[in-house]
Amino acid sequence: MDAVRRADTPVMAKQVCGELGMSQEPARSEAMRSKLNRLAERGWLRKLADG
């Protein structure tokens, strides 16, 4: 949460992985994307509409 909160602009899952020192390979970034989506569904994060 803190990695996303510190960002001035919208972040992508790969960026969050990099900020947390995790591997940015597709399997890891997809897992992070899933976690971020769940947080957005629960109201902890705000997800921007696809543009």
N, CA, C and O atoms as a GROMACS GRO file, in nm:
protein
  204
    1MET      N    1   0.082  -0.119   0.000
    1MET     CA    2   0.000   0.000   0.000
    1MET      C    3   0.087   0.125   0.000
    1MET      O    4   0.057   0.223  -0.069
    2ASP      N    5   0.192   0.122   0.076
    2ASP     CA    6   0.277   0.240   0.088
    2ASP      C    7   0.345   0.273  -0.045
    2ASP      O    8   0.363   0.390  -0.079
    3ALA      N    9   0.384   0.170  -0.120
    3ALA     CA   10   0.448   0.193  -0.251
    3ALA      C   11   0.352   0.264  -0.346
    3ALA      O   12   0.395   0.347  -0.425
    4VAL      N   13   0.226   0.232  -0.339
    4VAL     CA   14   0.126   0.296  -0.425
    4VAL      C   15   0.093   0.435  -0.372
    4VAL      O   16   0.078   0.529  -0.450
    5ARG      N   17   0.084   0.448  -0.243
    5ARG     CA   18   0.048   0.575  -0.182
    5ARG      C   19   0.153   0.683  -0.208
    5ARG      O   20   0.119   0.801  -0.222
    6ARG      N   21   0.281   0.645  -0.214
    6ARG     CA   22   0.389   0.742  -0.236
    6ARG      C   23   0.394   0.794  -0.378
    6ARG      O   24   0.452   0.899  -0.404
    7ALA      N   25   0.334   0.722  -0.471
    7ALA     CA   26   0.343   0.759  -0.613
    7ALA      C   27   0.261   0.885  -0.642
    7ALA      O   28   0.152   0.903  -0.588
    8ASP      N   29   0.316   0.971  -0.727
    8ASP     CA   30   0.246   1.093  -0.766
    8ASP      C   31   0.152   1.069  -0.884
    8ASP      O   32   0.060   1.146  -0.909
    9THR      N   33   0.178   0.962  -0.957
    9THR     CA   34   0.099   0.930  -1.076
    9THR      C   35   0.046   0.787  -1.063
    9THR      O   36   0.091   0.713  -0.975
   10PRO      N   37  -0.047   0.748  -1.148
   10PRO     CA   38  -0.095   0.609  -1.145
   10PRO      C   39   0.022   0.512  -1.166
   10PRO      O   40   0.116   0.543  -1.239
   11VAL      N   41   0.016   0.397  -1.102
   11VAL     CA   42   0.123   0.299  -1.112
   11VAL      C   43   0.073   0.170  -1.176
   11VAL      O   44  -0.045   0.138  -1.172
   12MET      N   45   0.167   0.100  -1.235
   12MET     CA   46   0.138  -0.030  -1.296
   12MET      C   47   0.191  -0.138  -1.202
   12MET      O   48   0.277  -0.113  -1.117
   13ALA      N   49   0.140  -0.259  -1.218
   13ALA     CA   50   0.179  -0.370  -1.132
   13ALA      C   51   0.330  -0.394  -1.136
   13ALA      O   52   0.390  -0.422  -1.032
   14LYS      N   53   0.391  -0.383  -1.253
   14LYS     CA   54   0.536  -0.403  -1.263
   14LYS      C   55   0.612  -0.299  -1.181
   14LYS      O   56   0.716  -0.329  -1.122
   15GLN      N   57   0.561  -0.177  -1.178
   15GLN     CA   58   0.626  -0.072  -1.100
   15GLN      C   59   0.619  -0.104  -0.951
   15GLN      O   60   0.716  -0.082  -0.878
   16VAL      N   61   0.506  -0.155  -0.907
   16VAL     CA   62   0.491  -0.191  -0.766
   16VAL      C   63   0.588  -0.305  -0.732
   16VAL      O   64   0.652  -0.303  -0.627
   17CYS      N   65   0.598  -0.404  -0.822
   17CYS     CA   66   0.693  -0.514  -0.799
   17CYS      C   67   0.835  -0.460  -0.786
   17CYS      O   68   0.909  -0.500  -0.695
   18GLY      N   69   0.874  -0.370  -0.874
   18GLY     CA   70   1.007  -0.312  -0.869
   18GLY      C   71   1.030  -0.234  -0.741
   18GLY      O   72   1.138  -0.243  -0.681
   19GLU      N   73   0.931  -0.158  -0.698
   19GLU     CA   74   0.942  -0.080  -0.575
   19GLU      C   75   0.959  -0.170  -0.453
   19GLU      O   76   1.027  -0.134  -0.358
   20LEU      N   77   0.896  -0.286  -0.457
   20LEU     CA   78   0.904  -0.380  -0.345
   20LEU      C   79   1.024  -0.474  -0.355
   20LEU      O   80   1.043  -0.559  -0.268
   21GLY      N   81   1.103  -0.460  -0.461
   21GLY     CA   82   1.221  -0.544  -0.478
   21GLY      C   83   1.189  -0.684  -0.526
   21GLY      O   84   1.270  -0.776  -0.512
   22MET      N   85   1.071  -0.702  -0.583
   22MET     CA   86   1.029  -0.832  -0.634
   22MET      C   87   1.068  -0.845  -0.782
   22MET      O   88   1.095  -0.745  -0.849
   23SER      N   89   1.071  -0.967  -0.829
   23SER     CA   90   1.096  -0.992  -0.970
   23SER      C   91   0.984  -0.932  -1.054
   23SER      O   92   0.868  -0.931  -1.010
   24GLN      N   93   1.016  -0.882  -1.171
   24GLN     CA   94   0.916  -0.822  -1.259
   24GLN      C   95   0.877  -0.915  -1.373
   24GLN      O   96   0.820  -0.871  -1.472
   25GLU      N   97   0.909  -1.044  -1.358
   25GLU     CA   98   0.870  -1.139  -1.461
   25GLU      C   99   0.718  -1.148  -1.467
   25GLU      O  100   0.651  -1.118  -1.368
   26PRO      N  101   0.662  -1.188  -1.580
   26PRO     CA  102   0.516  -1.187  -1.599
   26PRO      C  103   0.436  -1.260  -1.491
   26PRO      O  104   0.331  -1.211  -1.450
   27ALA      N  105   0.482  -1.372  -1.444
   27ALA     CA  106   0.408  -1.446  -1.342
   27ALA      C  107   0.395  -1.364  -1.214
   27ALA      O  108   0.289  -1.363  -1.151
   28ARG      N  109   0.501  -1.296  -1.175
   28ARG     CA  110   0.499  -1.215  -1.053
   28ARG      C  111   0.415  -1.090  -1.071
   28ARG      O  112   0.338  -1.053  -0.982
   29SER      N  113   0.428  -1.024  -1.186
   29SER     CA  114   0.352  -0.900  -1.207
   29SER      C  115   0.202  -0.930  -1.220
   29SER      O  116   0.120  -0.849  -1.178
   30GLU      N  117   0.165  -1.044  -1.278
   30GLU     CA  118   0.024  -1.081  -1.286
   30GLU      C  119  -0.032  -1.112  -1.148
   30GLU      O  120  -0.147  -1.079  -1.120
   31ALA      N  121   0.047  -1.174  -1.063
   31ALA     CA  122   0.003  -1.200  -0.926
   31ALA      C  123  -0.017  -1.068  -0.852
   31ALA      O  124  -0.113  -1.052  -0.777
   32MET      N  125   0.074  -0.973  -0.872
   32MET     CA  126   0.061  -0.842  -0.809
   32MET      C  127  -0.060  -0.769  -0.863
   32MET      O  128  -0.132  -0.704  -0.787
   33ARG      N  129  -0.084  -0.778  -0.992
   33ARG     CA  130  -0.200  -0.714  -1.053
   33ARG      C  131  -0.329  -0.767  -0.990
   33ARG      O  132  -0.422  -0.691  -0.963
   34SER      N  133  -0.334  -0.898  -0.967
   34SER     CA  134  -0.450  -0.960  -0.904
   34SER      C  135  -0.470  -0.906  -0.763
   34SER      O  136  -0.582  -0.876  -0.723
   35LYS      N  137  -0.362  -0.895  -0.688
   35LYS     CA  138  -0.371  -0.842  -0.551
   35LYS      C  139  -0.417  -0.696  -0.551
   35LYS      O  140  -0.499  -0.657  -0.468
   36LEU      N  141  -0.364  -0.617  -0.643
   36LEU     CA  142  -0.403  -0.476  -0.650
   36LEU      C  143  -0.550  -0.463  -0.691
   36LEU      O  144  -0.621  -0.376  -0.640
   37ASN      N  145  -0.596  -0.550  -0.782
   37ASN     CA  146  -0.737  -0.548  -0.821
   37ASN      C  147  -0.827  -0.581  -0.703
   37ASN      O  148  -0.932  -0.518  -0.686
   38ARG      N  149  -0.787  -0.678  -0.622
   38ARG     CA  150  -0.867  -0.713  -0.504
   38ARG      C  151  -0.873  -0.595  -0.406
   38ARG      O  152  -0.978  -0.568  -0.348
   39LEU      N  153  -0.761  -0.526  -0.388
   39LEU     CA  154  -0.762  -0.408  -0.301
   39LEU      C  155  -0.853  -0.299  -0.356
   39LEU      O  156  -0.920  -0.229  -0.280
   40ALA      N  157  -0.855  -0.284  -0.488
   40ALA     CA  158  -0.943  -0.184  -0.550
   40ALA      C  159  -1.090  -0.224  -0.532
   40ALA      O  160  -1.174  -0.138  -0.506
   41GLU      N  161  -1.121  -0.351  -0.546
   41GLU     CA  162  -1.258  -0.398  -0.527
   41GLU      C  163  -1.306  -0.375  -0.385
   41GLU      O  164  -1.425  -0.351  -0.362
   42ARG      N  165  -1.216  -0.382  -0.290
   42ARG     CA  166  -1.251  -0.364  -0.149
   42ARG      C  167  -1.247  -0.218  -0.104
   42ARG      O  168  -1.275  -0.187   0.011
   43GLY      N  169  -1.211  -0.129  -0.197
   43GLY     CA  170  -1.212   0.014  -0.166
   43GLY      C  171  -1.082   0.068  -0.108
   43GLY      O  172  -1.079   0.184  -0.066
   44TRP      N  173  -0.977  -0.011  -0.103
   44TRP     CA  174  -0.851   0.035  -0.048
   44TRP      C  175  -0.771   0.117  -0.149
   44TRP      O  176  -0.693   0.205  -0.112
   45LEU      N  177  -0.792   0.088  -0.277
   45LEU     CA  178  -0.725   0.160  -0.385
   45LEU      C  179  -0.831   0.207  -0.483
   45LEU      O  180  -0.943   0.156  -0.484
   46ARG      N  181  -0.794   0.304  -0.565
   46ARG     CA  182  -0.884   0.352  -0.668
   46ARG      C  183  -0.825   0.311  -0.802
   46ARG      O  184  -0.709   0.339  -0.831
   47LYS      N  185  -0.905   0.246  -0.882
   47LYS     CA  186  -0.861   0.200  -1.013
   47LYS      C  187  -0.910   0.299  -1.119
   47LYS      O  188  -1.027   0.336  -1.121
   48LEU      N  189  -0.819   0.341  -1.206
   48LEU     CA  190  -0.858   0.434  -1.312
   48LEU      C  191  -0.924   0.357  -1.426
   48LEU      O  192  -0.890   0.241  -1.451
   49ALA      N  193  -1.015   0.421  -1.493
   49ALA     CA  194  -1.082   0.361  -1.609
   49ALA      C  195  -0.982   0.350  -1.723
   49ALA      O  196  -0.896   0.437  -1.740
   50ASP      N  197  -0.994   0.244  -1.800
   50ASP     CA  198  -0.908   0.227  -1.918
   50ASP      C  199  -0.941   0.336  -2.017
   50ASP      O  200  -1.058   0.364  -2.045
   51GLY      N  201  -0.837   0.396  -2.071
   51GLY     CA  202  -0.861   0.509  -2.160
   51GLY      C  203  -0.818   0.480  -2.294
   51GLY      O  204  -0.831   0.564  -2.383
   0.00000   0.00000   0.00000
